[in-house]
Amino acid sequence: MRSCLIQLLITVAVVFALVWFGLPFGASWLATNALSAAGFTGTDTKVTVSADLPPRILLGHADKIQLTSSDASVGGLYAASIDVTLSDVELIDRTFASVKGTLTGVRVPAPNGDPVTIDAVSVAGVGTAADATLTMSTAAAESLAASQIKSQIGTQATVKLSAPNIVKITINGQAAPGRLVVRDGELLMVPDSTALPTVTLIGAGHGNPFVFTSVRVGADTVTLDGTIDLQSLLGL
């Protein structure tokens, strides 16, 4: 009788351990497959699912999912590295309440198709419209502006940026002032004079998953604020 009781306790302990520790591993595997189905690719991709009470995973709920990857791409979003944590995840519905994390080396297309590299992006907020703060070097933003002037209006120019959003465009030795402006989710360069047209630096959509809301120029960096729908992108 005693040996039977011990056997039963061991069996219960093994089953409990399998449920408690095995469910997160199984859920991580399922979440990885869901990412792949959404078109996510990357190197050294790790998906870690956790729940304060692992049996809740059987009901389709995870408290957190952490995703890390390098050379990652999904739905037009490209990043050299990604490290984000999703919270209050409904595994069956593939939704999550909030997200927080960072991305580096993010590439979005300019209107002429050339890639624009954003040095770093921090995201935080609701899954469908997380706040995003993007930073790129002032030198890179000036180069982007000059290339888009040449591409869109066929004129060689140099561009200098200064705080808070001032642009100095020089064409054939003649200086023309302007401003960086965010309008309808796009980053624009708007000359003060009608002699030059408005130039789109980064458009909305077409491989750009961010919707911009503001821009500010610093001494060494240009910062863009906006939103991103990571829930749709990740397909979770």
DRENDO-1510 file (C-alpha; in Angstrom, 1 decimal, always signed):
<recs>
REC; n; res; u; v; w
REC; 1; MET; +0.0; +0.0; +0.0 .
REC; 2; ARG; +2.8; +2.4; +1.0 .
REC; 3; SER; +4.7; +1.6; -2.2 .
REC; 4; CYS; +1.6; +2.3; -4.3 .
REC; 5; LEU; +1.1; +5.6; -2.5 .
REC; 6; ILE; +4.7; +6.6; -3.2 .
REC; 7; GLN; +4.3; +5.5; -6.9 .
REC; 8; LEU; +1.2; +7.6; -7.1 .
REC; 9; LEU; +2.9; +10.7; -5.6 .
REC; 10; ILE; +5.8; +10.3; -8.0 .
REC; 11; THR; +3.4; +10.0; -11.0 .
REC; 12; VAL; +1.5; +13.1; -9.9 .
REC; 13; ALA; +4.8; +15.0; -9.4 .
REC; 14; VAL; +6.0; +14.0; -12.9 .
REC; 15; VAL; +2.7; +15.0; -14.5 .
REC; 16; PHE; +2.7; +18.3; -12.5 .
REC; 17; ALA; +6.3; +19.1; -13.6 .
REC; 18; LEU; +5.4; +18.3; -17.2 .
REC; 19; VAL; +2.4; +20.6; -17.2 .
REC; 20; TRP; +4.1; +23.4; -15.2 .
REC; 21; PHE; +7.3; +23.4; -17.2 .
REC; 22; GLY; +6.3; +21.8; -20.5 .
REC; 23; LEU; +3.4; +24.0; -21.4 .
REC; 24; PRO; +5.5; +27.2; -21.9 .
REC; 25; PHE; +7.9; +25.3; -24.2 .
REC; 26; GLY; +5.0; +24.0; -26.2 .
REC; 27; ALA; +3.4; +27.4; -26.4 .
REC; 28; SER; +6.8; +28.9; -27.5 .
REC; 29; TRP; +6.9; +26.4; -30.4 .
REC; 30; LEU; +3.4; +27.3; -31.4 .
REC; 31; ALA; +4.1; +31.0; -31.2 .
REC; 32; THR; +7.2; +30.5; -33.4 .
REC; 33; ASN; +5.1; +28.7; -36.0 .
REC; 34; ALA; +2.6; +31.6; -35.9 .
REC; 35; LEU; +5.4; +34.1; -36.6 .
REC; 36; SER; +6.6; +32.0; -39.5 .
REC; 37; ALA; +3.1; +31.8; -40.9 .
REC; 38; ALA; +2.9; +35.7; -40.7 .
REC; 39; GLY; +6.1; +35.8; -42.9 .
REC; 40; PHE; +8.6; +36.5; -40.1 .
REC; 41; THR; +12.1; +35.6; -40.8 .
REC; 42; GLY; +15.3; +36.1; -38.8 .
REC; 43; THR; +18.5; +34.7; -37.4 .
REC; 44; ASP; +18.8; +33.3; -33.9 .
REC; 45; THR; +15.1; +33.9; -33.4 .
REC; 46; LYS; +13.9; +33.1; -29.8 .
REC; 47; VAL; +10.3; +33.1; -28.7 .
REC; 48; THR; +9.8; +32.7; -24.9 .
REC; 49; VAL; +6.3; +32.2; -23.6 .
REC; 50; SER; +5.6; +32.6; -19.9 .
REC; 51; ALA; +2.6; +32.6; -17.5 .
REC; 52; ASP; +2.4; +33.1; -13.8 .
REC; 53; LEU; +0.2; +30.0; -13.7 .
REC; 54; PRO; +1.4; +27.9; -16.7 .
REC; 55; PRO; -1.9; +25.8; -16.8 .
REC; 56; ARG; -3.6; +29.0; -18.0 .
REC; 57; ILE; -1.7; +28.5; -21.3 .
REC; 58; LEU; -4.1; +25.6; -21.9 .
REC; 59; LEU; -6.9; +28.2; -21.9 .
REC; 60; GLY; -5.0; +30.2; -24.5 .
REC; 61; HIS; -3.5; +32.9; -22.3 .
REC; 62; ALA; +0.1; +33.9; -21.7 .
REC; 63; ASP; +1.2; +36.7; -19.5 .
REC; 64; LYS; +4.2; +37.5; -21.6 .
REC; 65; ILE; +5.9; +36.5; -24.9 .
REC; 66; GLN; +9.5; +37.8; -25.5 .
REC; 67; LEU; +10.7; +37.8; -29.1 .
REC; 68; THR; +14.4; +38.4; -29.9 .
REC; 69; SER; +15.9; +38.1; -33.3 .
REC; 70; SER; +18.6; +39.5; -35.6 .
REC; 71; ASP; +18.4; +40.3; -39.4 .
REC; 72; ALA; +14.6; +40.2; -38.9 .
REC; 73; SER; +11.9; +41.0; -41.4 .
REC; 74; VAL; +8.1; +40.8; -41.4 .
REC; 75; GLY; +5.5; +42.7; -43.4 .
REC; 76; GLY; +7.8; +45.3; -44.8 .
REC; 77; LEU; +9.6; +45.8; -41.4 .
REC; 78; TYR; +13.3; +45.1; -41.5 .
REC; 79; ALA; +15.6; +45.3; -38.4 .
REC; 80; ALA; +19.1; +44.4; -37.6 .
REC; 81; SER; +17.9; +43.4; -34.2 .
REC; 82; ILE; +14.6; +43.1; -32.4 .
REC; 83; ASP; +13.8; +42.6; -28.7 .
REC; 84; VAL; +10.2; +43.1; -27.8 .
REC; 85; THR; +8.0; +41.8; -25.0 .
REC; 86; LEU; +4.3; +41.3; -25.6 .
REC; 87; SER; +2.0; +41.3; -22.5 .
REC; 88; ASP; -1.5; +39.7; -21.9 .
REC; 89; VAL; -1.4; +37.6; -25.0 .
REC; 90; GLU; -4.4; +35.7; -26.2 .
REC; 91; LEU; -2.9; +32.8; -28.1 .
REC; 92; ILE; -6.0; +31.6; -29.8 .
REC; 93; ASP; -7.2; +35.0; -30.9 .
REC; 94; ARG; -3.5; +36.0; -31.7 .
REC; 95; THR; -3.9; +39.4; -29.9 .
REC; 96; PHE; -1.9; +41.1; -27.2 .
REC; 97; ALA; -2.7; +44.0; -24.9 .
REC; 98; SER; +0.6; +45.8; -25.0 .
REC; 99; VAL; +4.2; +45.7; -26.2 .
REC; 100; LYS; +7.5; +47.2; -25.1 .
REC; 101; GLY; +10.9; +46.9; -26.6 .
REC; 102; THR; +13.6; +48.1; -29.0 .
REC; 103; LEU; +14.6; +47.6; -32.5 .
REC; 104; THR; +17.9; +48.7; -34.1 .
REC; 105; GLY; +19.1; +49.1; -37.7 .
REC; 106; VAL; +15.5; +49.5; -39.0 .
REC; 107; ARG; +15.1; +50.1; -42.7 .
REC; 108; VAL; +12.2; +51.8; -44.4 .
REC; 109; PRO; +11.9; +52.8; -48.1 .
REC; 110; ALA; +12.3; +56.3; -49.3 .
REC; 111; PRO; +9.9; +57.3; -52.2 .
REC; 112; ASN; +12.6; +56.5; -54.8 .
REC; 113; GLY; +12.9; +53.0; -53.3 .
REC; 114; ASP; +16.3; +53.6; -51.6 .
REC; 115; PRO; +16.4; +52.2; -48.0 .
REC; 116; VAL; +16.5; +54.7; -45.1 .
REC; 117; THR; +18.2; +53.3; -42.0 .
REC; 118; ILE; +16.8; +54.3; -38.6 .
REC; 119; ASP; +19.4; +53.7; -36.0 .
REC; 120; ALA; +17.1; +52.8; -33.1 .
REC; 121; VAL; +13.3; +52.5; -32.4 .
REC; 122; SER; +11.7; +52.2; -29.0 .
REC; 123; VAL; +8.1; +51.0; -28.9 .
REC; 124; ALA; +5.7; +50.9; -26.0 .
REC; 125; GLY; +1.9; +50.8; -25.7 .
REC; 126; VAL; -1.1; +48.9; -27.1 .
REC; 127; GLY; -0.4; +46.3; -29.7 .
REC; 128; THR; -2.4; +47.8; -32.5 .
REC; 129; ALA; -1.0; +51.3; -32.1 .
REC; 130; ALA; +2.1; +51.3; -30.0 .
REC; 131; ASP; +4.0; +54.6; -29.5 .
REC; 132; ALA; +7.2; +54.5; -31.5 .
REC; 133; THR; +10.2; +56.8; -31.1 .
REC; 134; LEU; +12.7; +56.6; -34.0 .
REC; 135; THR; +16.1; +58.2; -34.1 .
REC; 136; MET; +18.5; +58.7; -37.0 .
REC; 137; SER; +21.7; +60.7; -37.3 .
REC; 138; THR; +21.3; +64.3; -38.5 .
REC; 139; ALA; +23.9; +63.6; -41.3 .
REC; 140; ALA; +21.8; +60.6; -42.5 .
REC; 141; ALA; +18.6; +62.8; -42.6 .
REC; 142; GLU; +20.5; +65.5; -44.5 .
REC; 143; SER; +21.7; +62.9; -47.0 .
REC; 144; LEU; +18.2; +61.6; -47.4 .
REC; 145; ALA; +16.8; +65.0; -48.0 .
REC; 146; ALA; +19.4; +65.8; -50.7 .
REC; 147; SER; +18.8; +62.5; -52.5 .
REC; 148; GLN; +15.1; +63.0; -52.5 .
REC; 149; ILE; +15.4; +66.5; -54.0 .
REC; 150; LYS; +17.5; +65.1; -56.8 .
REC; 151; SER; +15.1; +62.1; -57.3 .
REC; 152; GLN; +11.9; +64.0; -57.2 .
REC; 153; ILE; +12.7; +67.4; -58.8 .
REC; 154; GLY; +15.9; +66.5; -60.6 .
REC; 155; THR; +18.1; +69.1; -58.9 .
REC; 156; GLN; +21.4; +68.6; -57.1 .
REC; 157; ALA; +21.3; +70.2; -53.7 .
REC; 158; THR; +22.9; +70.2; -50.3 .
REC; 159; VAL; +20.8; +70.3; -47.1 .
REC; 160; LYS; +21.6; +71.4; -43.6 .
REC; 161; LEU; +19.2; +70.8; -40.6 .
REC; 162; SER; +19.0; +72.7; -37.4 .
REC; 163; ALA; +16.7; +72.7; -34.4 .
REC; 164; PRO; +13.8; +72.6; -34.0 .
REC; 165; ASN; +12.9; +71.6; -37.6 .
REC; 166; ILE; +14.7; +74.1; -39.8 .
REC; 167; VAL; +16.0; +73.2; -43.2 .
REC; 168; LYS; +18.6; +75.1; -45.3 .
REC; 169; ILE; +18.5; +74.0; -48.9 .
REC; 170; THR; +21.4; +75.2; -51.2 .
REC; 171; ILE; +21.0; +74.9; -54.9 .
REC; 172; ASN; +23.6; +76.4; -57.3 .
REC; 173; GLY; +25.0; +78.5; -54.5 .
REC; 174; GLN; +21.5; +79.9; -53.6 .
REC; 175; ALA; +20.1; +79.2; -50.2 .
REC; 176; ALA; +16.4; +78.4; -49.7 .
REC; 177; PRO; +15.0; +78.0; -46.2 .
REC; 178; GLY; +12.3; +75.4; -45.3 .
REC; 179; ARG; +11.0; +73.1; -42.6 .
REC; 180; LEU; +10.7; +69.4; -41.8 .
REC; 181; VAL; +7.0; +68.7; -41.3 .
REC; 182; VAL; +4.9; +65.6; -40.5 .
REC; 183; ARG; +1.7; +65.5; -42.4 .
REC; 184; ASP; -0.8; +62.6; -42.9 .
REC; 185; GLY; +1.8; +60.3; -41.3 .
REC; 186; GLU; +4.6; +61.2; -43.7 .
REC; 187; LEU; +7.9; +63.1; -43.3 .
REC; 188; LEU; +8.0; +66.0; -45.6 .
REC; 189; MET; +10.5; +68.8; -46.4 .
REC; 190; VAL; +8.5; +72.0; -47.1 .
REC; 191; PRO; +10.4; +75.0; -48.6 .
REC; 192; ASP; +9.3; +78.4; -47.4 .
REC; 193; SER; +9.3; +79.6; -51.0 .
REC; 194; THR; +6.9; +78.3; -53.7 .
REC; 195; ALA; +9.9; +78.2; -56.1 .
REC; 196; LEU; +10.6; +74.7; -54.8 .
REC; 197; PRO; +8.0; +72.0; -54.3 .
REC; 198; THR; +7.3; +70.0; -51.1 .
REC; 199; VAL; +9.5; +66.9; -51.1 .
REC; 200; THR; +8.5; +63.6; -49.4 .
REC; 201; LEU; +11.3; +62.1; -47.4 .
REC; 202; ILE; +9.5; +59.1; -46.0 .
REC; 203; GLY; +6.0; +58.2; -47.2 .
REC; 204; ALA; +3.3; +56.3; -45.4 .
REC; 205; GLY; +2.8; +52.7; -46.2 .
REC; 206; HIS; +4.5; +51.0; -49.2 .
REC; 207; GLY; +6.8; +49.0; -46.8 .
REC; 208; ASN; +6.9; +51.7; -44.1 .
REC; 209; PRO; +4.9; +50.3; -41.1 .
REC; 210; PHE; +5.2; +53.6; -39.1 .
REC; 211; VAL; +2.7; +56.4; -39.0 .
REC; 212; PHE; +4.6; +59.6; -38.0 .
REC; 213; THR; +3.1; +62.2; -35.8 .
REC; 214; SER; +6.0; +64.7; -35.2 .
REC; 215; VAL; +9.6; +65.4; -35.9 .
REC; 216; ARG; +12.4; +67.3; -34.1 .
REC; 217; VAL; +16.0; +68.0; -35.0 .
REC; 218; GLY; +18.8; +67.9; -32.5 .
REC; 219; ALA; +22.5; +68.6; -32.7 .
REC; 220; ASP; +23.4; +65.1; -33.8 .
REC; 221; THR; +20.1; +63.2; -34.2 .
REC; 222; VAL; +16.6; +63.6; -35.8 .
REC; 223; THR; +13.8; +62.1; -33.8 .
REC; 224; LEU; +10.5; +61.0; -35.3 .
REC; 225; ASP; +7.5; +60.1; -33.1 .
REC; 226; GLY; +4.7; +57.9; -34.4 .
REC; 227; THR; +2.8; +54.7; -34.0 .
REC; 228; ILE; +3.1; +51.1; -35.3 .
REC; 229; ASP; +0.7; +48.2; -35.4 .
REC; 230; LEU; +2.9; +45.4; -34.3 .
REC; 231; GLN; -0.1; +43.1; -33.7 .
REC; 232; SER; -0.9; +42.9; -37.4 .
REC; 233; LEU; +2.7; +42.7; -38.4 .
REC; 234; LEU; +3.6; +39.8; -36.1 .
REC; 235; GLY; +0.4; +37.9; -36.7 .
REC; 236; LEU; +0.1; +36.8; -33.0 .
</recs>
